[in-house]
Structures are given as structure tokens and as C-alpha cells.
Amino acid sequence: MPAADDGRREVAVVGGGVVGLTCALELARAGHRVRLHTADPLEATTSAVAAAIWFPYRAAPADAVLRWGATSLGVLTGLADDPATGVRLRSGTFVHRTSEPDLWWTPGVADVRPATAAELPPGAPAGTRCTLPVVDTGRYLPWLAAACASAGVRTVPGRVAALDDVPGDVVVVATGLASGQLLGDDSCVPVQGQVVRLADPGLPGWVLDDHHPEGLTYVVPRGRDVVCGGTAVEGATGTEPDPEVEAAILRRACALVPALRGQPVLSRAVGLRPGRPTVRLERLDVDGRPVVACYGHGGAGVTLSWGCAAEVASLAW
């Protein structure tokens, strides 16, 4: 269908996770007529598994990630004023295990300072304290979907096998790992992440320990639960939780945060992060039609979502 005389376009967004939803919302707010193609219900998306603390994990290039992340940081900070969004601002500790930690991600982050000895988890040699948005995806994703519906986005369930199957003046490909198949890009790789969610005993803040000697460890309280992780197994494709991996995660998490010991398990999950050497965000011409690629966000989908969506909207005209 040709673009309307007022410049508005029929835009198809392929992908129903946090990146696709945010792109659809920003495109609708920009005045386009938007259809969102979703292969899975919200609770079955990779986004639903995420601890979803603002942090640019496994995402590049650094300059673009900082730009996109700064935009998202501002939006999420504003959304934290509304309890319905599931976004809260929480202080926490980023653990250091080197004498010169790389804090490249901290520009624009609130309350950044060295952690005191009393604020460090057991066994941690040093750390940085700061305040970050923490997103309860069980609330945030439905809120985002409702915002899309209110903005006029139409949702079309079903998996898209080829771009030729999608009508529209412009197509946005934002479907995580499946994006590479749609665009003939073999640089995408799954990065498997496993989490276990415990009852929240009232933890005062989060802990991130990227370089824990026994493996990636994070503890992210969300009020009604605590997301404990994790793993980052490149190339693994399984999505069933491994009991031995879970036991190891809980050992590391409870060692860092002893208050978690004895807390009941509420749920467990495995997700496949969309790994890529760099985020791909560009406008292409595919068989004479504009296609905007927006994928490869690694473990930073929530962190980069609003910044990337703003750029997608600027490329869709």
C-alpha cells in the first residue's frame, strides 16, 4: 500500500519482545500506521526471562551503545514514577575484581561512587555504587503492549517466515535471533542465559558481579521476587533449565547475598540472548522496499530499547 499523502506510512514491525514493542510504540507515536507481528505471547519471549536491570551487557559498539543507552536511561527513569510500568530505581553494587575496572557505561548514571567496605558483598574486593532502573518484565511488557494498543498499533500473531509475507511500506526487523534468518545474516549467535527467581526477603539493592571467579553472578530484587543468575553460554540453544546449573547459580548468589539462603524458588527460566559482534541498526533496501534492521542487542535489550526505537523511527520515513 502506498504511503498516505500526509507522509504517514504503513509500517510492519516483526518481533514482539521489548525491542519490537518499543519500536512499534515509537513509530505509532510518530504518526505511522503500525502492525506488530508477534511469534510468541509476551511471557514466552526472551525479554520475559531477563533480569532487566539497565546495564549494557554484551552490546557493542560502545559509542552507539552509550548513545542509545542514555536515551533509554532517561525514559526508564521517568517511567519509574508510575508503579504500573513495573520500573523502579534501585541502588546497588557493581563488583570489581581488577585494580582498574572499566566503568565506560557510567556516564549519565546517577549516584556513581566507590562502594564502602560495609556495602560490599562477602568476598568482593571492591565495587562501585550507583542507582539504576530495574524493570519487572512481568509488569513492564504488558504495560508496553497496552501502550502500543492505545497508540493504535495492531497486533498480528504468527511467526514470519519471509519478509515477502509481510505487507507494508516499511518493515522493521526486530525479532532477536530470528532476525538473521530473515535478512540472510549469519553473524547472529544465541547466548544462553539461565535464571532462578526466589522470594524477595526485602533486599535493599542489587549486586552485579560480571567477573566472579565461578561465573557470571547477579542478584536483582524486584519486590515480589529476586532474579538470580546467571549464565552466558555462547552457541547453546537449549531452553530447559538445568538443575545443576541452577544449583551453582544459587551457591554463588547466596554467597554474595546471604539473606537469600532458605528463600523459596518461585520460578526458573532459560532465554537465548540475541548475540552479535555489534548491534545492527540500519536502513536497507530489500527488493525495492525500505527495511530497518534492529537486532543483535545481546543482553541489553531493555537497556537500549528506547534509544534504538527512536533511531528506528527516524529511519522509517
C-alpha positions as CSV (number, residue, x, y, z in Angstrom):
1,M,0.0,0.0,0.0
2,P,1.5,3.4,-0.9
3,A,2.3,5.9,1.8
4,A,-0.5,8.3,2.7
5,D,-0.4,11.9,1.3
6,D,0.3,13.2,4.8
7,G,3.6,11.3,4.9
8,R,2.4,8.6,7.2
9,R,3.5,5.1,6.3
10,E,2.2,1.6,6.8
11,V,5.0,0.0,8.9
12,A,5.2,-3.6,9.8
13,V,7.3,-4.4,12.9
14,V,8.4,-8.0,13.1
15,G,9.2,-9.0,16.7
16,G,7.1,-9.0,19.9
17,G,9.9,-8.7,22.5
18,V,10.9,-5.5,24.3
19,V,12.7,-4.1,21.2
20,G,9.9,-4.8,18.8
21,L,7.3,-3.4,21.2
22,T,9.2,-0.2,21.8
23,C,9.9,0.3,18.1
24,A,6.2,-0.2,17.4
25,L,5.2,2.3,20.1
26,E,7.6,5.0,18.9
27,L,6.6,4.5,15.3
28,A,2.9,4.9,16.2
29,R,3.7,8.0,18.2
30,A,5.5,9.4,15.2
31,G,2.3,9.1,13.2
32,H,2.7,5.9,11.3
33,R,0.1,3.1,10.9
34,V,1.8,0.2,12.6
35,R,1.3,-3.6,12.6
36,L,3.2,-5.7,15.1
37,H,3.9,-9.3,14.1
38,T,4.5,-11.4,17.2
39,A,5.5,-15.1,17.1
40,D,5.1,-15.7,20.8
41,P,3.0,-14.5,23.7
42,L,4.7,-11.9,26.0
43,E,5.5,-14.4,28.7
44,A,7.3,-16.7,26.2
45,T,9.7,-14.1,24.8
46,T,13.4,-13.8,25.7
47,S,12.6,-10.4,27.2
48,A,10.4,-12.1,29.8
49,V,13.4,-14.0,31.1
50,A,15.7,-11.0,31.6
51,A,16.6,-9.6,35.0
52,A,16.2,-6.4,33.1
53,I,18.4,-4.0,35.0
54,W,19.7,-1.1,33.0
55,F,23.2,-2.3,32.0
56,P,24.8,-2.6,28.6
57,Y,25.7,-6.3,28.8
58,R,27.3,-7.9,25.7
59,A,26.4,-5.0,23.4
60,A,28.6,-3.0,21.0
61,P,29.8,-0.7,19.6
62,A,30.5,1.3,22.7
63,D,29.8,4.8,21.3
64,A,26.4,3.9,19.9
65,V,25.5,1.8,22.9
66,L,26.2,4.8,25.2
67,R,24.0,7.0,23.0
68,W,21.1,4.5,22.8
69,G,21.5,3.6,26.5
70,A,21.4,7.2,27.6
71,T,18.1,7.7,25.9
72,S,16.7,4.6,27.4
73,L,18.0,5.6,30.9
74,G,16.2,8.9,30.7
75,V,12.9,7.2,29.6
76,L,13.0,4.4,32.1
77,T,13.9,6.9,34.9
78,G,10.7,8.8,34.0
79,L,8.6,5.6,33.9
80,A,9.8,4.8,37.4
81,D,7.3,7.5,38.6
82,D,4.4,5.2,37.5
83,P,4.1,2.0,39.6
84,A,2.0,0.4,36.8
85,T,5.1,0.2,34.5
86,G,7.0,-2.2,36.7
87,V,10.1,0.1,36.6
88,R,11.8,1.1,39.8
89,L,15.0,3.0,40.6
90,R,17.2,0.9,42.8
91,S,20.7,1.4,44.2
92,G,23.2,-1.4,44.1
93,T,26.8,-2.5,43.9
94,F,28.8,-3.4,40.7
95,V,31.6,-5.6,42.0
96,H,35.2,-5.1,40.8
97,R,37.8,-7.8,40.7
98,T,40.5,-5.8,39.0
99,S,42.5,-2.8,40.2
100,E,41.3,-0.7,37.2
101,P,37.7,-1.5,36.5
102,D,36.3,-0.4,33.2
103,L,33.4,1.9,34.0
104,W,32.7,3.0,30.4
105,W,29.0,2.6,30.9
106,T,28.6,5.1,33.8
107,P,28.2,8.5,32.0
108,G,24.7,9.7,32.9
109,V,24.2,7.1,35.6
110,A,23.0,8.5,39.0
111,D,24.9,8.4,42.3
112,V,28.1,6.8,41.0
113,R,30.7,6.4,43.7
114,P,33.1,3.8,45.2
115,A,31.4,1.3,47.5
116,T,32.4,1.4,51.1
117,A,33.6,-1.8,52.8
118,A,30.2,-2.1,54.6
119,E,28.4,-2.0,51.2
120,L,30.5,-4.8,49.6
121,P,29.1,-8.3,49.5
122,P,31.2,-11.1,51.2
123,G,34.4,-11.8,49.3
124,A,34.1,-8.8,47.0
125,P,37.4,-6.8,46.9
126,A,35.9,-3.6,45.6
127,G,32.9,-2.1,43.9
128,T,31.0,0.9,42.5
129,R,27.7,2.0,43.9
130,C,25.1,3.6,41.7
131,T,21.3,3.9,41.0
132,L,19.8,2.1,38.0
133,P,16.4,1.4,36.6
134,V,15.2,-2.2,37.4
135,V,12.4,-3.5,35.2
136,D,10.0,-6.2,36.3
137,T,9.3,-7.6,32.9
138,G,6.2,-9.4,34.1
139,R,4.6,-6.0,34.5
140,Y,6.5,-3.9,32.0
141,L,5.9,-6.0,28.9
142,P,2.1,-6.0,29.4
143,W,2.2,-2.2,30.1
144,L,4.2,-1.7,26.9
145,A,1.8,-3.8,24.9
146,A,-1.1,-1.9,26.3
147,A,0.6,1.4,25.4
148,C,1.0,0.1,21.8
149,A,-2.7,-0.8,21.6
150,S,-3.6,2.7,22.9
151,A,-1.4,4.3,20.3
152,G,-3.2,2.3,17.5
153,V,-0.8,-0.5,16.9
154,R,-2.5,-3.6,15.5
155,T,-1.0,-6.9,16.7
156,V,-0.8,-9.8,14.2
157,P,0.0,-13.2,15.9
158,G,2.1,-15.7,14.0
159,R,5.7,-16.3,13.0
160,V,7.0,-14.5,9.9
161,A,9.0,-16.9,7.7
162,A,10.0,-14.4,5.0
163,L,9.8,-10.6,4.5
164,D,7.8,-11.2,1.3
165,D,5.0,-12.4,3.6
166,V,4.7,-9.0,5.4
167,P,2.8,-6.2,3.7
168,G,3.7,-2.6,4.3
169,D,5.6,0.4,3.0
170,V,8.4,-0.2,5.5
171,V,9.4,-3.3,7.5
172,V,11.3,-3.2,10.8
173,V,13.1,-6.4,11.7
174,A,13.4,-6.6,15.4
175,T,12.9,-10.2,16.2
176,G,16.1,-11.1,18.1
177,L,17.8,-14.2,17.0
178,A,15.3,-14.9,14.2
179,S,16.3,-11.6,12.5
180,G,19.4,-13.0,11.0
181,Q,17.3,-15.7,9.1
182,L,15.0,-13.0,7.7
183,L,17.9,-10.9,6.4
184,G,20.4,-13.6,5.5
185,D,22.8,-12.6,8.3
186,D,24.8,-15.5,9.7
187,S,26.6,-13.4,12.4
188,C,23.8,-13.9,15.0
189,V,24.5,-16.4,17.7
190,P,22.5,-17.4,20.8
191,V,23.9,-16.6,24.2
192,Q,22.1,-18.9,26.6
193,G,21.1,-17.4,30.0
194,Q,19.6,-19.3,32.9
195,V,17.9,-17.6,35.9
196,V,16.1,-18.7,39.0
197,R,13.7,-16.4,40.8
198,L,13.4,-16.5,44.6
199,A,11.1,-14.9,47.0
200,D,12.4,-11.4,47.9
201,P,13.3,-11.2,51.6
202,G,13.3,-7.4,51.3
203,L,16.8,-6.9,49.8
204,P,17.9,-3.2,49.8
205,G,19.6,-3.4,46.4
206,W,21.1,-5.3,43.5
207,V,24.5,-6.9,43.0
208,L,26.3,-7.4,39.7
209,D,29.5,-9.5,39.6
210,D,30.5,-9.9,35.9
211,H,33.8,-11.4,36.8
212,H,33.0,-13.7,39.6
213,P,35.7,-16.4,39.6
214,E,33.0,-19.1,39.4
215,G,30.9,-17.5,36.7
216,L,28.6,-14.5,36.0
217,T,26.6,-13.7,39.1
218,Y,23.8,-11.2,39.6
219,V,21.1,-10.7,42.2
220,V,18.3,-8.3,41.2
221,P,15.4,-7.8,43.6
222,R,12.2,-6.6,42.1
223,G,9.9,-6.5,45.2
224,R,7.8,-9.6,44.6
225,D,10.8,-11.7,43.6
226,V,14.6,-11.7,43.2
227,V,16.2,-12.7,39.8
228,C,19.4,-14.7,40.4
229,G,21.7,-15.5,37.6
230,G,23.3,-16.5,35.6
231,T,25.0,-17.9,32.6
232,A,26.2,-16.7,29.2
233,V,26.8,-19.8,27.1
234,E,27.5,-18.8,23.5
235,G,26.1,-21.1,20.9
236,A,23.9,-23.1,23.3
237,T,20.3,-23.5,22.1
238,G,18.5,-25.3,24.9
239,T,15.7,-23.6,26.8
240,E,15.1,-26.1,29.6
241,P,16.5,-25.1,33.0
242,D,19.4,-27.3,34.1
243,P,19.2,-28.3,37.8
244,E,23.0,-28.5,38.2
245,V,23.4,-25.0,36.7
246,E,20.6,-23.7,38.9
247,A,22.3,-25.1,42.0
248,A,25.6,-23.4,41.0
249,I,23.8,-20.1,40.4
250,L,22.2,-20.3,43.8
251,R,25.5,-21.1,45.5
252,R,27.1,-18.0,44.0
253,A,24.1,-15.8,44.6
254,C,23.7,-16.9,48.3
255,A,27.4,-16.4,48.9
256,L,27.2,-12.8,47.7
257,V,23.9,-12.2,49.4
258,P,23.5,-14.5,52.4
259,A,19.9,-13.2,53.1
260,L,18.8,-15.3,50.1
261,R,19.6,-18.6,51.9
262,G,16.4,-20.5,52.5
263,Q,14.2,-18.4,50.3
264,P,11.8,-20.5,48.2
265,V,12.2,-20.8,44.5
266,L,9.2,-19.1,42.7
267,S,10.2,-19.9,39.1
268,R,13.0,-20.6,36.8
269,A,13.7,-19.9,33.1
270,V,16.2,-20.0,30.3
271,G,16.4,-17.5,27.5
272,L,18.5,-17.1,24.4
273,R,20.0,-13.6,24.1
274,P,20.5,-12.4,20.5
275,G,24.3,-12.2,20.3
276,R,26.1,-10.4,17.5
277,P,29.5,-8.7,17.3
278,T,27.6,-5.4,17.1
279,V,24.0,-4.2,17.2
280,R,22.7,-3.9,13.7
281,L,20.6,-0.8,13.3
282,E,20.5,0.4,9.7
283,R,18.1,1.1,6.8
284,L,18.3,-1.3,3.9
285,D,16.7,-1.7,0.5
286,V,15.2,-5.2,0.1
287,D,13.6,-5.9,-3.2
288,G,12.8,-2.2,-3.6
289,R,11.3,-1.7,-0.1
290,P,12.8,0.0,2.9
291,V,13.7,-2.4,5.7
292,V,15.1,-1.2,9.0
293,A,17.2,-3.8,10.8
294,C,17.3,-3.5,14.6
295,Y,18.7,-6.6,16.3
296,G,21.8,-8.1,18.0
297,H,21.3,-6.4,21.4
298,G,22.9,-9.2,23.3
299,G,22.0,-8.9,27.0
300,A,20.9,-5.2,26.7
301,G,17.5,-5.3,25.0
302,V,15.8,-3.3,27.7
303,T,18.8,-1.1,28.2
304,L,19.0,0.0,24.6
305,S,15.3,-0.3,23.6
306,W,14.2,3.3,23.7
307,G,17.3,4.7,22.1
308,C,17.2,2.2,19.3
309,A,13.5,2.7,18.8
310,A,13.9,6.5,18.4
311,E,16.5,5.9,15.7
312,V,14.3,3.3,14.0
313,A,11.5,5.9,13.9
314,S,13.9,8.4,12.3
315,L,14.8,5.9,9.6
316,A,11.3,4.8,8.7
317,W,10.2,8.0,6.9
